[in-house]
């Protein structure tokens, strides 16, 4: 009897655990991520952008949101972005919010946690690129660009604004020129150390190994006492007009 009760208890605990995990995953993946109060998108476009934001949120282990307003009320554009993130992702998460106000022509890009760490030097650049598409009224393209730029975590994402295309082209041309000069130089240079060596003129007659001393250096290794990473204490934003 006791064995059966323990078995039933184990099954119930396991079922509750899987239910909680499944519910949590469902809540994460089906969370509303675009708040288009300004009606800039069609229903089809909203669905496509919602799916893309959902995809990069899972892929990057972060939360991404877009909010549009016809006009601001009792708060500035950055406050709007931060309130949307706080209400939908909490105070210590990672992610980014794109906030738009049509009447004021305000645009804000705010990043939190690990996303801010990746893009802290690119906040203005990201906001400007999205703003260019907003100015030309390509709203769908602007929001998809937000998703693309926010989820770019590679080498080029961090350094692309410091390496403009002109510089990269010049570097490639310089590299090609140097390679050509090296091959030309190797073709002209026909004299090396073997030119003056006489075969069989050098013979090793004796070899001695001498042990001199051993030197030991002690280094104190300090331990880091820093805690885990939280999104609430690391954030930054860029605001402007479009």
C-alpha positions in Angstrom: 0.0 0.0 0.0 2.8 2.4 0.9 4.6 1.5 -2.3 1.5 2.4 -4.4 1.1 5.7 -2.6 4.8 6.6 -3.2 4.4 5.6 -6.9 1.3 7.8 -7.3 3.0 10.7 -5.6 6.0 10.4 -7.9 3.8 10.3 -11.0 1.8 13.4 -9.8 5.0 15.4 -9.1 6.4 14.5 -12.5 3.2 15.5 -14.2 3.1 18.8 -12.4 6.7 19.5 -13.3 6.2 18.8 -17.0 3.0 20.9 -16.9 4.9 23.9 -15.4 7.7 23.6 -17.9 5.3 23.3 -20.9 3.3 26.2 -19.7 6.4 28.4 -19.2 7.6 27.6 -22.7 4.2 28.3 -24.2 4.1 31.6 -22.4 7.5 32.5 -23.7 6.9 31.6 -27.3 3.4 33.0 -27.6 4.0 36.2 -25.8 2.8 39.3 -27.7 5.9 41.1 -29.0 4.5 43.9 -31.3 2.2 46.6 -30.1 1.1 48.5 -33.2 -1.2 51.1 -31.7 -0.4 53.5 -34.6 -1.7 50.9 -37.1 1.4 51.0 -39.3 1.2 47.4 -40.4 -1.3 45.1 -42.0 -2.5 42.0 -40.1 -0.3 39.8 -42.3 2.8 42.0 -41.6 2.1 41.9 -37.9 2.0 38.1 -37.9 5.3 37.9 -39.8 7.1 40.3 -37.5 5.6 38.6 -34.4 7.0 35.3 -35.7 10.4 36.8 -36.4 10.6 38.4 -32.9 9.6 35.1 -31.4 12.3 33.3 -33.3 15.1 35.6 -32.3 13.9 35.8 -28.7 14.3 32.0 -28.4 17.5 31.9 -30.5 19.2 34.7 -28.4 17.7 33.8 -25.1 16.4 37.4 -24.8 13.1 39.4 -25.2 12.5 41.7 -28.2 9.5 44.0 -28.6 8.2 46.7 -30.9 5.8 49.4 -29.8 4.2 52.2 -31.9 2.0 55.0 -30.7 0.0 57.7 -32.5 1.3 60.2 -29.9 3.0 60.2 -26.6 1.1 60.8 -23.4 2.7 61.7 -20.1 6.0 60.1 -20.9 8.9 60.5 -23.3 9.9 57.9 -26.0 12.6 56.2 -23.8 10.2 55.9 -20.9 7.7 54.2 -23.2 10.3 51.7 -24.4 11.5 50.9 -20.8 7.9 50.5 -19.5 7.1 48.0 -22.3 10.1 45.9 -21.5 9.5 46.0 -17.8 5.8 45.0 -18.2 6.6 42.1 -20.6 10.0 40.9 -19.6 10.6 42.0 -16.0 13.3 44.1 -14.5 16.3 41.8 -14.9 16.0 40.4 -18.4 17.9 40.8 -21.6 16.6 42.1 -24.9 15.7 45.2 -26.8 12.7 47.5 -27.6 12.0 49.6 -30.6 9.6 52.5 -29.7 8.0 54.7 -32.3 5.7 57.8 -31.8 4.2 59.1 -35.1 3.0 62.5 -34.1 6.4 63.5 -32.5 8.4 61.6 -35.1 10.3 60.0 -32.2 12.3 56.8 -32.5 14.0 55.0 -29.6 16.2 51.9 -29.4 16.8 50.6 -25.9 18.8 47.5 -25.1 19.1 45.5 -21.9 21.4 42.9 -20.4 23.4 40.8 -22.8 21.9 42.6 -25.8 23.2 45.9 -24.4 26.6 44.3 -23.8 26.8 43.2 -27.4 25.6 46.5 -29.0 26.5 49.2 -26.5 28.8 50.9 -29.1 26.2 50.5 -31.9 23.0 51.9 -30.3 23.1 55.1 -32.3 24.0 53.3 -35.5 21.2 50.8 -35.1 18.6 53.5 -34.4 19.8 55.6 -37.4 19.5 52.6 -39.8 16.0 51.8 -38.7 15.1 55.5 -38.7 16.1 55.8 -42.4 13.5 53.2 -43.3 10.9 54.8 -41.1 11.5 58.2 -42.9 10.8 56.5 -46.2 7.6 54.9 -44.7 9.0 51.4 -45.1 7.6 50.3 -41.8 7.7 46.6 -42.3 11.3 46.7 -43.5 12.2 48.9 -40.6 10.8 46.5 -38.0 12.4 43.5 -39.7 15.7 45.4 -39.7 15.3 45.9 -36.0 15.1 42.1 -35.6 18.1 41.5 -37.8 20.4 44.1 -36.2 19.4 43.2 -32.6 20.1 39.5 -33.1 23.4 40.0 -34.9 25.9 38.9 -32.2 29.0 38.0 -34.4 32.3 39.8 -34.9 31.0 42.0 -37.7 28.0 43.1 -35.6 30.3 44.6 -33.0 32.9 46.2 -35.3 31.1 47.1 -38.5 30.6 50.7 -37.7 34.4 51.0 -37.1 35.2 49.4 -40.4 33.4 51.2 -43.2 33.2 49.7 -46.6 35.9 52.0 -48.1 38.4 51.0 -45.4 37.7 47.3 -46.0 38.2 47.7 -49.8 41.4 49.5 -49.2 42.7 46.8 -46.8 41.9 44.1 -49.4 43.6 45.9 -52.2 46.7 46.6 -50.0 46.8 42.9 -49.0 46.7 41.8 -52.7 49.4 44.3 -53.6 51.7 43.1 -50.8 51.2 39.4 -51.9 52.1 40.3 -55.5 55.3 42.1 -54.3 56.3 39.2 -52.2 56.0 36.8 -55.1 58.0 39.2 -57.4 60.7 39.5 -54.8 61.0 35.8 -54.3 61.4 35.4 -58.1 64.3 37.9 -58.2 66.1 36.7 -55.1 68.3 33.8 -56.1 71.0 34.0 -53.4 70.5 32.5 -50.0 72.7 31.0 -47.2 73.3 27.8 -49.2 75.0 29.7 -51.9 78.2 30.2 -49.8 78.1 26.9 -48.0 80.6 24.1 -48.9 79.2 20.7 -48.5 81.0 18.5 -46.0 83.1 21.4 -44.6 81.3 21.3 -41.2 81.6 18.4 -38.8 80.4 18.1 -35.2 83.2 16.6 -33.1 82.0 17.1 -29.5 78.8 18.1 -27.6 78.4 18.9 -23.9 75.1 19.6 -22.0 75.5 21.7 -18.9 72.8 22.1 -16.2 72.8 25.6 -14.9 69.9 26.3 -12.6 66.1 26.1 -12.1 64.1 29.3 -11.4 60.7 29.0 -9.8 58.3 32.0 -9.7 55.2 32.0 -7.5 52.2 34.0 -8.7 49.2 34.8 -6.5 45.9 34.1 -8.4 43.1 36.3 -7.4 39.5 35.0 -7.4 36.7 37.0 -8.9 33.8 37.8 -6.6 31.5 39.1 -9.2 28.0 37.7 -9.3 25.7 36.7 -12.1 24.6 38.9 -14.9 21.3 40.7 -14.7 19.6 42.9 -17.4 18.2 45.4 -15.0 21.5 47.0 -14.1 22.9 47.1 -17.7 20.9 49.0 -20.3 21.3 51.9 -22.7 19.2 53.7 -25.3 19.4 55.9 -28.3 16.7 58.4 -29.2 16.1 60.6 -32.2 13.8 61.8 -35.0 12.9 60.1 -38.3 
